[in-house]
Amino acid sequence: MDFLISHEGVLRLGVFAALLAAFIMLETLLPRKARVMPRARRWLTNFAIVGVDTVLLRLIFPLAAAGTAVWANQAGFGLFNLVALPLWLTIVVTVIVLDALIYVQHIIFHRVPIFWAMHKVHHTDRDLDVTSALRFHPAEIIVSMLYKLACVALLGVPVAAVIIFEILLNGTAMFNHANLRLPLWLDKALRIVLVTPDMHRVHHSVIPKETNSNYGFCLPWWDRLFRTYRAQPEAGHEGMIVGLKPHQDERPANLLWSLALPFRRMK
């Protein structure tokens, strides 16, 4: 665990880069759905957005979630600092609990108008692929980090658990946003323990009842438990329309338009 903590930055960047490259290759070889927009334009915007997000997070939260975990452990603050559990069990419980809390956050971002104004930037992407997992408005990233920091502090989770969770969350988000065709038998088997691309794609449908389903990012259990699970899109994966109905045009591939979207009044 000391190696994990001392090499956090390199490990996170290495895993991110490796998975990004792997999913780009896989979805190019095994695409699930035909694209409706030029990939280069979308990618330029999506990568630019994550670049802005990264700079802002470094400036505003230089210690991020891992730093909050260090503080909580040193101060003896939080639930896990009051309960004696083996480290491996604490890590497992942390991953499960934080994933459930991210599920709750996702629902809030859909149902509370001020948060939806930020989150809809993610949903305006008219194609779904691995770069869609990077497309979150800077305002949403900041609010999400504040939420995560509060959760980490209140739980008092170990630093290693936070690092493992963030690597898992980033990796699974790229996986379930990928435009990847999995064999139906494999998709069905994976859905027992993991949100798959076909499961999450339903969430990006233009049909509101489908947009408001399948909120999970990593574990699929919460959608089933709280009855927000929808197995398949009404029109099928090839026939479904991705994005939001008011924005079925070229604008979502424009960086400045995407950054300004939360501040525009819907007509």
C-alpha positions in Angstrom: 0.0 0.0 0.0 2.9 2.3 0.6 3.9 2.0 -3.1 0.4 2.8 -4.1 0.3 6.0 -2.0 3.8 7.2 -2.9 3.3 6.7 -6.7 -0.3 7.8 -6.9 0.1 10.3 -9.7 2.1 8.0 -11.9 -0.2 5.1 -11.3 -3.4 7.1 -12.0 -2.0 8.6 -15.2 -0.6 5.3 -16.4 -3.8 3.4 -15.9 -5.8 6.2 -17.5 -3.6 6.4 -20.5 -3.5 2.6 -21.0 -7.2 2.2 -20.7 -8.0 5.2 -22.9 -5.7 3.8 -25.6 -7.1 0.2 -25.2 -10.8 1.4 -25.4 -10.1 3.6 -28.4 -8.6 0.6 -30.2 -11.4 -1.8 -29.2 -14.2 0.5 -30.1 -12.6 1.1 -33.5 -12.4 -2.6 -34.1 -15.7 -3.6 -32.5 -18.1 -0.6 -32.7 -21.6 -1.0 -31.3 -23.2 1.9 -32.9 -22.6 4.0 -36.1 -21.4 7.5 -35.4 -23.5 10.5 -36.4 -20.8 13.2 -36.0 -17.2 13.5 -37.1 -15.0 11.9 -34.5 -12.2 14.5 -34.7 -14.4 17.5 -33.9 -16.0 15.7 -30.9 -12.7 14.5 -29.6 -11.1 17.9 -29.8 -13.9 19.4 -27.7 -14.0 16.5 -25.2 -10.3 16.4 -24.6 -10.2 20.2 -24.3 -13.0 20.1 -21.6 -11.0 17.5 -19.6 -7.9 19.7 -19.9 -9.8 22.6 -18.4 -11.2 20.4 -15.7 -7.7 19.1 -14.8 -6.2 22.5 -14.5 -9.0 23.9 -12.4 -8.9 20.9 -10.0 -5.2 21.3 -9.5 -5.6 25.0 -8.8 -8.6 24.7 -6.5 -8.0 21.3 -4.8 -4.3 20.7 -4.9 -4.5 17.8 -2.4 -7.8 16.5 -3.7 -9.5 13.5 -2.2 -6.3 11.7 -1.1 -5.3 14.8 0.8 -8.6 14.9 2.6 -8.2 11.2 3.5 -4.8 11.9 5.0 -6.2 14.8 7.1 -9.2 12.6 8.3 -6.9 9.8 9.4 -4.4 12.1 11.2 -7.3 13.9 13.0 -9.1 10.6 13.8 -12.2 12.0 12.0 -14.8 9.9 10.2 -16.6 6.6 10.6 -13.7 4.2 9.7 -11.5 5.9 12.3 -14.0 4.8 14.9 -14.3 1.2 13.8 -11.5 -1.3 13.8 -11.5 -3.3 10.5 -8.8 -5.0 8.6 -7.4 -2.8 5.8 -8.6 -5.1 3.0 -12.2 -5.1 4.3 -12.1 -1.3 4.8 -11.0 -0.9 1.2 -13.8 -3.2 -0.1 -16.5 -1.4 2.0 -15.1 2.0 1.0 -15.4 1.2 -2.7 -18.9 -0.1 -2.3 -20.1 2.8 -0.2 -18.5 5.5 -2.3 -20.0 4.0 -5.4 -23.4 4.1 -3.8 -22.8 7.8 -2.9 -21.8 8.6 -6.5 -25.0 6.9 -7.7 -27.0 9.3 -5.3 -25.0 12.2 -6.6 -25.8 11.3 -10.2 -29.6 11.2 -9.5 -29.3 14.6 -7.8 -27.6 16.1 -10.8 -30.5 14.9 -12.9 -33.3 16.1 -10.7 -32.1 19.4 -9.3 -32.3 22.1 -12.0 -29.1 24.0 -11.1 -27.1 20.8 -11.2 -28.8 19.5 -14.3 -27.7 22.7 -16.0 -24.1 21.6 -15.5 -24.6 17.9 -16.1 -26.5 18.2 -19.3 -23.2 19.2 -21.0 -22.2 15.6 -20.6 -25.5 14.4 -22.1 -25.4 16.7 -25.2 -22.7 14.5 -26.7 -24.4 13.1 -29.8 -22.2 10.0 -30.0 -21.1 7.9 -27.1 -17.6 6.7 -26.9 -14.7 6.5 -24.4 -14.1 10.3 -24.7 -17.7 10.9 -23.5 -16.4 9.8 -20.1 -14.2 12.9 -20.0 -16.9 15.4 -21.0 -18.0 17.0 -17.8 -18.4 20.8 -17.4 -15.8 22.4 -15.1 -18.6 23.6 -12.8 -19.9 20.0 -12.3 -16.4 18.8 -11.7 -15.9 21.3 -8.9 -19.2 20.5 -7.2 -18.5 16.8 -7.6 -15.1 17.2 -6.0 -16.7 19.1 -3.0 -19.2 16.3 -2.6 -16.5 13.6 -2.8 -14.3 15.4 -0.3 -17.2 15.6 2.2 -17.9 11.9 1.7 -14.2 11.0 2.2 -14.0 13.1 5.3 -17.2 11.8 6.9 -16.3 8.2 6.2 -12.6 8.7 7.3 -11.5 6.2 4.6 -7.8 5.2 4.2 -5.8 7.0 1.6 -5.2 3.7 -0.3 -8.9 3.1 -0.5 -9.5 6.6 -2.0 -6.8 6.0 -4.7 -8.1 2.6 -5.6 -11.7 3.9 -5.8 -10.8 6.8 -8.0 -8.8 4.6 -10.4 -11.7 2.1 -10.5 -14.3 4.9 -11.1 -12.3 6.5 -13.9 -11.6 3.1 -15.5 -15.2 1.8 -15.4 -16.5 5.2 -16.6 -14.3 4.9 -19.7 -15.4 1.3 -20.1 -19.2 1.9 -19.9 -19.1 4.9 -22.2 -17.1 3.1 -24.8 -18.8 2.4 -28.2 -17.9 -1.2 -27.8 -19.8 -4.3 -29.0 -19.7 -7.1 -26.4 -21.1 -10.6 -27.0 -24.6 -10.6 -25.5 -23.7 -13.5 -23.2 -20.7 -11.5 -21.9 -22.8 -8.4 -21.4 -25.3 -10.3 -19.4 -22.7 -11.9 -17.2 -20.8 -8.7 -16.6 -24.0 -6.9 -15.6 -24.1 -8.9 -12.4 -21.1 -7.0 -11.1 -20.3 -4.2 -13.5 -22.1 -1.5 -15.5 -21.5 -2.4 -19.2 -21.5 -0.2 -22.2 -24.9 -1.4 -23.4 -26.4 -0.8 -19.9 -25.0 2.8 -19.6 -25.8 3.7 -23.2 -29.5 3.6 -22.3 -28.9 6.5 -19.9 -27.7 8.6 -22.9 -31.0 8.2 -24.9 -33.0 11.3 -25.9 -36.1 9.6 -24.4 -36.5 11.1 -20.9 -37.6 7.9 -19.2 -34.4 6.3 -20.5 -32.2 9.3 -19.7 -33.5 9.0 -16.1 -32.4 5.4 -15.7 -29.2 3.4 -15.3 -27.4 6.0 -13.1 -24.7 3.6 -12.0 -21.1 4.2 -13.1 -19.3 1.1 -11.6 -21.6 -1.3 -9.7 -25.0 -2.1 -11.3 -26.7 -3.0 -8.0 -28.0 0.4 -7.1 -30.2 0.8 -10.2 -31.7 -2.6 -9.6 -32.2 -2.0 -5.9 -33.8 1.4 -6.3 -35.7 0.5 -9.5 -33.9 2.9 -11.8 -32.7 0.0 -14.0 -33.7 -0.3 -17.7 -32.3 -3.3 -19.5 -32.5 -2.1 -23.1 -33.4 1.1 -25.1 -36.9 1.2 -26.6 -35.5 1.6 -30.1 -32.6 -0.8 -29.7 -29.0 0.2 -29.5 -28.6 0.7 -33.3 -31.8 2.7 -33.6 -31.7 4.8 -30.4 -30.8 8.5 -30.6 -28.0 9.7 -28.3 -28.0 13.1 -26.7 -30.7 15.6 -25.8 -33.6 16.5 -28.1 -33.0 20.3 -28.1 -29.4 19.8 -29.2 -29.5 17.4 -32.2 -27.2 19.6 -34.3 -23.5 20.5 -34.6 -23.3 22.7 -31.5 -22.3 20.0 -28.9 -19.0 19.6 -30.8 -18.1 23.2 -30.2 -16.0 23.9 -27.1 -17.2 27.4 -26.3 -20.8 26.5 -26.8 -20.4 23.5 -24.5 -18.7 25.6 -21.8 -21.4 28.3 -22.0 -24.4 25.9 -22.1 -25.1 25.8 -18.3 -25.5 29.6 -18.4 -27.9 29.8 -21.3 -31.6 30.1 -20.7 -33.6 27.3 -22.4 -36.1 28.7 -25.0 
